[in-house]
Amino acid sequence: MPGRQRRLFTDDYKREAVELAVSSGRSIGTVAKELGLRVSVLRRWVDKLRQEPASTAWRPTTQATPMSADQASEITRLRQESETLCMERDILKNCPASWRACAG
């Protein structure tokens, strides 16, 4: 009975698989299953890339672009609004149930 033939992957494929695993926020196991890889293989690729020196290490394909003044002001406004909403939510969580019925 012949054994399984070993699959060979290009360096580009490995880098794209690692980029997907790192940037997607999903577990390595989930990404490996989607790509039809063993978890140990993808984990080894990720570990190898993390150990490489910065000069040869993988770099994201997307380049960070500087933020415009409009974007920066919008982010600041949204952060302040988020802080206010969190504070209001926390106040409502701690108030008596009869007050929550009136507030909602």
N, CA and C atoms as an extended XYZ file, in Angstrom:
312
Properties=species:S:1:pos:R:3:atomname:S:1:resname:S:1:resid:I:1 pbc="F F F"
N         0.850       -1.169        0.000 N   MET     1
C         0.000        0.000        0.000 CA  MET     1
C         0.899        1.237        0.000 C   MET     1
N         0.816        2.050       -1.026 N   PRO     2
C         1.676        3.230       -1.098 CA  PRO     2
C         1.266        4.276       -0.071 C   PRO     2
N         2.272        5.002        0.471 N   GLY     3
C         2.010        6.044        1.459 CA  GLY     3
C         1.502        7.314        0.794 C   GLY     3
N         1.063        8.229        1.614 N   ARG     4
C         0.595        9.510        1.087 CA  ARG     4
C         1.764       10.280        0.513 C   ARG     4
N         1.504       10.934       -0.599 N   GLN     5
C         2.552       11.750       -1.189 CA  GLN     5
C         2.572       13.106       -0.490 C   GLN     5
N         3.757       13.575       -0.185 N   ARG     6
C         3.924       14.832        0.534 CA  ARG     6
C         3.595       15.995       -0.386 C   ARG     6
N         2.762       16.911        0.115 N   ARG     7
C         2.406       18.091       -0.673 CA  ARG     7
C         3.469       19.156       -0.479 C   ARG     7
N         3.738       19.885       -1.530 N   LEU     8
C         4.702       20.977       -1.474 CA  LEU     8
C         3.970       22.293       -1.675 C   LEU     8
N         4.323       23.296       -0.876 N   PHE     9
C         3.679       24.596       -0.951 CA  PHE     9
C         4.741       25.652       -1.247 C   PHE     9
N         4.367       26.626       -2.047 N   THR    10
C         5.292       27.714       -2.355 CA  THR    10
C         5.406       28.646       -1.158 C   THR    10
N         6.473       29.422       -1.141 N   ASP    11
C         6.657       30.392       -0.055 CA  ASP    11
C         5.530       31.424       -0.050 C   ASP    11
N         5.058       31.804       -1.240 N   ASP    12
C         3.953       32.765       -1.320 CA  ASP    12
C         2.690       32.200       -0.670 C   ASP    12
N         2.400       30.934       -0.937 N   TYR    13
C         1.220       30.314       -0.341 CA  TYR    13
C         1.336       30.288        1.177 C   TYR    13
N         2.534       29.942        1.666 N   LYS    14
C         2.746       29.880        3.108 CA  LYS    14
C         2.552       31.253        3.738 C   LYS    14
N         3.108       32.278        3.103 N   ARG    15
C         2.975       33.636        3.647 CA  ARG    15
C         1.513       34.084        3.643 C   ARG    15
N         0.777       33.774        2.592 N   GLU    16
C        -0.637       34.151        2.537 CA  GLU    16
C        -1.446       33.411        3.594 C   GLU    16
N        -1.130       32.135        3.809 N   ALA    17
C        -1.825       31.358        4.838 CA  ALA    17
C        -1.548       31.935        6.225 C   ALA    17
N        -0.292       32.309        6.475 N   VAL    18
C         0.067       32.899        7.767 CA  VAL    18
C        -0.608       34.248        7.925 C   VAL    18
N        -0.626       35.042        6.852 N   GLU    19
C        -1.281       36.353        6.911 CA  GLU    19
C        -2.755       36.194        7.244 C   GLU    19
N        -3.407       35.218        6.642 N   LEU    20
C        -4.814       34.966        6.926 CA  LEU    20
C        -5.006       34.553        8.384 C   LEU    20
N        -4.137       33.687        8.872 N   ALA    21
C        -4.265       33.215       10.249 CA  ALA    21
C        -4.023       34.340       11.248 C   ALA    21
N        -3.067       35.202       10.962 N   VAL    22
C        -2.708       36.258       11.903 CA  VAL    22
C        -3.693       37.416       11.851 C   VAL    22
N        -4.077       37.827       10.653 N   SER    23
C        -4.888       39.041       10.515 CA  SER    23
C        -6.388       38.800       10.680 C   SER    23
N        -6.848       37.566       10.541 N   SER    24
C        -8.289       37.326       10.583 CA  SER    24
C        -8.852       37.312       11.997 C   SER    24
N        -7.994       37.074       12.987 N   GLY    25
C        -8.476       37.013       14.356 CA  GLY    25
C        -9.069       35.666       14.710 C   GLY    25
N        -9.084       34.748       13.764 N   ARG    26
C        -9.590       33.402       14.030 CA  ARG    26
C        -8.452       32.510       14.499 C   ARG    26
N        -8.784       31.384       15.059 N   SER    27
C        -7.763       30.473       15.563 CA  SER    27
C        -7.013       29.828       14.400 C   SER    27
N        -5.809       29.376       14.705 N   ILE    28
C        -5.000       28.711       13.684 CA  ILE    28
C        -5.696       27.432       13.233 C   ILE    28
N        -6.331       26.746       14.162 N   GLY    29
C        -7.048       25.519       13.812 CA  GLY    29
C        -8.168       25.749       12.818 C   GLY    29
N        -8.919       26.831       13.012 N   THR    30
C       -10.023       27.153       12.109 CA  THR    30
C        -9.505       27.474       10.714 C   THR    30
N        -8.469       28.295       10.646 N   VAL    31
C        -7.904       28.671        9.350 CA  VAL    31
C        -7.303       27.448        8.667 C   VAL    31
N        -6.612       26.607        9.433 N   ALA    32
C        -6.003       25.405        8.861 CA  ALA    32
C        -7.071       24.490        8.262 C   ALA    32
N        -8.177       24.339        8.967 N   LYS    33
C        -9.261       23.487        8.464 CA  LYS    33
C        -9.832       24.047        7.173 C   LYS    33
N        -9.999       25.376        7.115 N   GLU    34
C       -10.536       26.004        5.905 CA  GLU    34
C        -9.603       25.818        4.715 C   GLU    34
N        -8.300       25.820        4.974 N   LEU    35
C        -7.317       25.687        3.894 CA  LEU    35
C        -6.970       24.231        3.587 C   LEU    35
N        -7.499       23.313        4.371 N   GLY    36
C        -7.206       21.898        4.153 CA  GLY    36
C        -5.815       21.505        4.615 C   GLY    36
N        -5.328       22.180        5.643 N   LEU    37
C        -4.007       21.907        6.191 CA  LEU    37
C        -4.137       21.288        7.571 C   LEU    37
N        -3.077       20.641        7.995 N   ARG    38
C        -3.018       20.180        9.378 CA  ARG    38
C        -2.691       21.375       10.252 C   ARG    38
N        -3.223       21.375       11.455 N   VAL    39
C        -2.997       22.479       12.386 CA  VAL    39
C        -1.504       22.626       12.670 C   VAL    39
N        -0.823       21.511       12.837 N   SER    40
C         0.599       21.558       13.161 CA  SER    40
C         1.421       22.210       12.054 C   SER    40
N         1.014       22.015       10.804 N   VAL    41
C         1.742       22.599        9.675 CA  VAL    41
C         1.603       24.116        9.693 C   VAL    41
N         0.373       24.597        9.815 N   LEU    42
C         0.148       26.039        9.817 CA  LEU    42
C         0.795       26.678       11.046 C   LEU    42
N         0.719       26.029       12.199 N   ARG    43
C         1.340       26.565       13.407 CA  ARG    43
C         2.858       26.662       13.225 C   ARG    43
N         3.461       25.668       12.584 N   ARG    44
C         4.896       25.691       12.333 CA  ARG    44
C         5.258       26.857       11.415 C   ARG    44
N         4.442       27.121       10.388 N   TRP    45
C         4.690       28.246        9.487 CA  TRP    45
C         4.606       29.567       10.243 C   TRP    45
N         3.594       29.697       11.099 N   VAL    46
C         3.423       30.933       11.871 CA  VAL    46
C         4.610       31.130       12.806 C   VAL    46
N         5.006       30.077       13.513 N   ASP    47
C         6.135       30.172       14.442 CA  ASP    47
C         7.428       30.507       13.713 C   ASP    47
N         7.627       29.889       12.562 N   LYS    48
C         8.848       30.137       11.790 CA  LYS    48
C         8.914       31.598       11.359 C   LYS    48
N         7.800       32.129       10.924 N   LEU    49
C         7.786       33.516       10.473 CA  LEU    49
C         7.982       34.480       11.624 C   LEU    49
N         7.497       34.140       12.803 N   ARG    50
C         7.682       35.009       13.970 CA  ARG    50
C         9.125       35.011       14.444 C   ARG    50
N         9.869       33.928       14.174 N   GLN    51
C        11.246       33.823       14.623 CA  GLN    51
C        12.233       34.474       13.658 C   GLN    51
N        11.802       34.750       12.433 N   GLU    52
C        12.702       35.354       11.455 CA  GLU    52
C        13.078       36.767       11.897 C   GLU    52
N        14.300       37.210       11.553 N   PRO    53
C        14.680       38.591       11.851 CA  PRO    53
C        13.771       39.570       11.122 C   PRO    53
N        13.683       40.767       11.637 N   ALA    54
C        12.763       41.761       11.083 CA  ALA    54
C        13.058       42.070        9.623 C   ALA    54
N        14.309       41.984        9.209 N   SER    55
C        14.647       42.326        7.831 CA  SER    55
C        14.082       41.329        6.829 C   SER    55
N        13.939       40.056        7.237 N   THR    56
C        13.435       39.050        6.304 CA  THR    56
C        12.034       38.579        6.654 C   THR    56
N        11.495       39.064        7.748 N   ALA    57
C        10.183       38.595        8.207 CA  ALA    57
C         9.076       39.074        7.287 C   ALA    57
N         7.973       38.397        7.390 N   TRP    58
C         6.806       38.738        6.604 CA  TRP    58
C         6.304       40.118        6.983 C   TRP    58
N         5.890       40.836        5.989 N   ARG    59
C         5.293       42.148        6.222 CA  ARG    59
C         3.889       42.128        5.639 C   ARG    59
N         2.952       42.801        6.269 N   PRO    60
C         1.594       42.829        5.731 CA  PRO    60
C         1.591       43.412        4.328 C   PRO    60
N         0.671       42.919        3.502 N   THR    61
C         0.610       43.398        2.127 CA  THR    61
C        -0.008       44.780        2.035 C   THR    61
N        -0.790       45.153        3.024 N   THR    62
C        -1.403       46.477        2.990 CA  THR    62
C        -0.498       47.471        3.691 C   THR    62
N        -0.316       48.596        3.089 N   GLN    63
C         0.516       49.638        3.671 CA  GLN    63
C        -0.377       50.595        4.443 C   GLN    63
N         0.066       50.989        5.596 N   ALA    64
C        -0.696       51.930        6.399 CA  ALA    64
C        -0.587       53.312        5.757 C   ALA    64
N        -1.720       53.938        5.559 N   THR    65
C        -1.721       55.277        4.986 CA  THR    65
C        -1.970       56.270        6.105 C   THR    65
N        -1.327       57.409        6.037 N   PRO    66
C        -1.535       58.406        7.089 CA  PRO    66
C        -2.986       58.871        7.111 C   PRO    66
N        -3.461       59.167        8.303 N   MET    67
C        -4.835       59.583        8.495 CA  MET    67
C        -4.993       61.061        8.174 C   MET    67
N        -6.094       61.392        7.536 N   SER    68
C        -6.363       62.802        7.271 CA  SER    68
C        -6.891       63.457        8.549 C   SER    68
N        -6.922       64.774        8.553 N   ALA    69
C        -7.407       65.507        9.722 CA  ALA    69
C        -8.879       65.194        9.976 C   ALA    69
N        -9.664       65.028        8.904 N   ASP    70
C       -11.080       64.698        9.055 CA  ASP    70
C       -11.254       63.340        9.734 C   ASP    70
N       -10.455       62.369        9.310 N   GLN    71
C       -10.559       61.036        9.905 CA  GLN    71
C       -10.153       61.064       11.377 C   GLN    71
N        -9.106       61.798       11.687 N   ALA    72
C        -8.643       61.879       13.071 CA  ALA    72
C        -9.698       62.537       13.963 C   ALA    72
N       -10.320       63.593       13.471 N   SER    73
C       -11.347       64.264       14.268 CA  SER    73
C       -12.580       63.371       14.423 C   SER    73
N       -12.914       62.613       13.381 N   GLU    74
C       -14.054       61.693       13.454 CA  GLU    74
C       -13.780       60.593       14.477 C   GLU    74
N       -12.576       60.067       14.493 N   ILE    75
C       -12.217       59.030       15.465 CA  ILE    75
C       -12.284       59.578       16.881 C   ILE    75
N       -11.802       60.793       17.075 N   THR    76
C       -11.858       61.419       18.397 CA  THR    76
C       -13.300       61.596       18.841 C   THR    76
N       -14.149       62.072       17.942 N   ARG    77
C       -15.560       62.271       18.254 CA  ARG    77
C       -16.222       60.941       18.604 C   ARG    77
N       -15.941       59.896       17.829 N   LEU    78
C       -16.553       58.597       18.076 CA  LEU    78
C       -16.069       57.986       19.395 C   LEU    78
N       -14.808       58.197       19.739 N   ARG    79
C       -14.308       57.698       21.020 CA  ARG    79
C       -15.007       58.388       22.186 C   ARG    79
N       -15.206       59.710       22.075 N   GLN    80
C       -15.907       60.446       23.132 CA  GLN    80
C       -17.348       59.978       23.244 C   GLN    80
N       -17.992       59.769       22.102 N   GLU    81
C       -19.378       59.294       22.101 CA  GLU    81
C       -19.467       57.898       22.712 C   GLU    81
N       -18.510       57.042       22.374 N   SER    82
C       -18.477       55.693       22.920 CA  SER    82
C       -18.298       55.726       24.441 C   SER    82
N       -17.439       56.600       24.910 N   GLU    83
C       -17.219       56.734       26.347 CA  GLU    83
C       -18.497       57.183       27.060 C   GLU    83
N       -19.205       58.137       26.454 N   THR    84
C       -20.457       58.618       27.029 CA  THR    84
C       -21.502       57.503       27.066 C   THR    84
N       -21.605       56.750       25.973 N   LEU    85
C       -22.583       55.664       25.917 CA  LEU    85
C       -22.265       54.566       26.934 C   LEU    85
N       -20.998       54.258       27.101 N   CYS    86
C       -20.608       53.254       28.096 CA  CYS    86
C       -20.958       53.716       29.500 C   CYS    86
N       -20.736       54.992       29.763 N   MET    87
C       -21.050       55.539       31.077 CA  MET    87
C       -22.567       55.475       31.315 C   MET    87
N       -23.366       55.845       30.317 N   GLU    88
C       -24.826       55.779       30.457 CA  GLU    88
C       -25.286       54.350       30.666 C   GLU    88
N       -24.694       53.415       29.928 N   ARG    89
C       -25.052       52.005       30.073 CA  ARG    89
C       -24.751       51.522       31.480 C   ARG    89
N       -23.591       51.880       32.006 N   ASP    90
C       -23.205       51.439       33.350 CA  ASP    90
C       -24.126       52.025       34.407 C   ASP    90
N       -24.547       53.270       34.205 N   ILE    91
C       -25.478       53.891       35.151 CA  ILE    91
C       -26.798       53.138       35.141 C   ILE    91
N       -27.294       52.794       33.950 N   LEU    92
C       -28.568       52.076       33.860 CA  LEU    92
C       -28.461       50.662       34.433 C   LEU    92
N       -27.312       50.041       34.304 N   LYS    93
C       -27.133       48.701       34.871 CA  LYS    93
C       -27.259       48.723       36.383 C   LYS    93
N       -26.797       49.810       37.000 N   ASN    94
C       -26.741       49.880       38.457 CA  ASN    94
C       -27.974       50.505       39.094 C   ASN    94
N       -28.904       51.009       38.306 N   CYS    95
C       -30.086       51.639       38.899 CA  CYS    95
C       -31.166       50.588       39.168 C   CYS    95
N       -32.119       50.913       40.030 N   PRO    96
C       -33.202       49.965       40.345 CA  PRO    96
C       -34.033       49.630       39.107 C   PRO    96
N       -34.655       48.470       39.141 N   ALA    97
C       -35.424       47.980       38.006 CA  ALA    97
C       -36.576       48.912       37.650 C   ALA    97
N       -37.193       49.529       38.639 N   SER    98
C       -38.321       50.426       38.349 CA  SER    98
C       -37.875       51.649       37.547 C   SER    98
N       -36.661       52.113       37.752 N   TRP    99
C       -36.145       53.266       36.994 CA  TRP    99
C       -35.812       52.847       35.556 C   TRP    99
N       -35.333       51.609       35.398 N   ARG   100
C       -34.985       51.142       34.056 CA  ARG   100
C       -36.218       51.080       33.172 C   ARG   100
N       -37.344       50.709       33.743 N   ALA   101
C       -38.585       50.633       32.968 CA  ALA   101
C       -38.975       52.026       32.449 C   ALA   101
N       -38.745       53.032       33.239 N   CYS   102
C       -39.050       54.419       32.824 CA  CYS   102
C       -38.053       54.916       31.785 C   CYS   102
N       -36.812       54.520       31.916 N   ALA   103
C       -35.764       55.014       31.024 CA  ALA   103
C       -35.862       54.407       29.641 C   ALA   103
N       -36.334       53.172       29.540 N   GLY   104
C       -36.323       52.471       28.260 CA  GLY   104
C       -37.574       52.672       27.502 C   GLY   104
